[in-house]
Amino acid sequence: MIVLFCMIAGAVYGGWRAKRRGGNGFDAAQYAAVFAIIGAIVGLFVTIGVERLL
């Protein structure tokens, strides 16, 4: 669940960042994909950390 949330949040942030920098739709899609992958990796580590604490 945490991984999915971080992935969606990363995709939204990446698309917003690309549009803010003046990119077109392809740029927004690429930024969204990259930030979604980064968000998924961060979410994975957060999930592992939470599971180890509980």
C-alpha positions as CSV (number, residue, x, y, z in Angstrom):
1,M,0.0,0.0,0.0
2,I,2.8,2.4,0.9
3,V,4.6,1.5,-2.3
4,L,1.6,2.3,-4.4
5,F,1.0,5.6,-2.7
6,C,4.6,6.6,-3.2
7,M,4.5,5.5,-6.8
8,I,1.4,7.6,-7.5
9,A,2.7,10.6,-5.6
10,G,6.0,10.4,-7.6
11,A,4.2,10.2,-10.9
12,V,2.0,13.2,-10.1
13,Y,5.1,15.2,-8.9
14,G,7.1,14.2,-12.0
15,G,4.3,15.3,-14.4
16,W,3.8,18.5,-12.5
17,R,7.6,19.2,-12.5
18,A,7.9,18.6,-16.3
19,K,4.9,20.9,-17.1
20,R,6.3,23.6,-14.8
21,R,9.6,23.5,-16.7
22,G,7.8,24.0,-20.0
23,G,7.8,20.4,-21.3
24,N,5.3,18.8,-23.6
25,G,3.2,15.7,-23.0
26,F,6.1,13.3,-23.8
27,D,8.3,15.1,-21.3
28,A,5.6,14.9,-18.7
29,A,5.1,11.2,-19.3
30,Q,8.8,10.5,-19.1
31,Y,9.2,12.5,-15.9
32,A,6.1,10.8,-14.4
33,A,7.5,7.4,-15.2
34,V,11.0,8.1,-13.7
35,F,9.6,9.7,-10.6
36,A,7.1,6.8,-10.2
37,I,10.0,4.3,-10.3
38,I,11.9,6.4,-7.7
39,G,8.8,6.7,-5.6
40,A,8.3,2.9,-5.7
41,I,11.8,2.3,-4.6
42,V,11.5,4.8,-1.7
43,G,8.2,3.2,-0.8
44,L,9.7,-0.2,-0.8
45,F,12.4,0.9,1.7
46,V,9.8,2.6,3.8
47,T,7.7,-0.5,3.9
48,I,10.7,-2.7,4.9
49,G,11.5,-0.2,7.6
50,V,8.0,-0.2,9.0
51,E,7.7,-4.0,8.9
52,R,11.0,-4.3,10.8
53,L,9.8,-1.9,13.5
54,L,6.6,-3.8,14.0
